[in-house]
Amino acid sequence: MKPYLLSLGAGLLAGVLYSLLGVRSPAPPAIALLGLLGMLLGEQAVPIAKRLMTKAPVVAYLKTPECAGQMLGPQAIAGDGPDPQTPKGQA
């Protein structure tokens, strides 16, 4: 039940922010996508800030599946992308 209440609260907060900014809901695609990007970045801001305060390595965290997978999707950690050592056109 708690996740539902938290989701409702987050939605209410987003609605209030949209109202204050004068944006109709549902937002136009560009505004909605930027909002989703902000949510993803904001979700990772707390773990990064904690690492900065404890002087833990931040760059290493950014490369972990926990962070990279959340920000860029599973393909970012699956290693399915092009091999940077392979010359273009030779796969």
Salt bridges, closest charged atoms under 4 A:
none
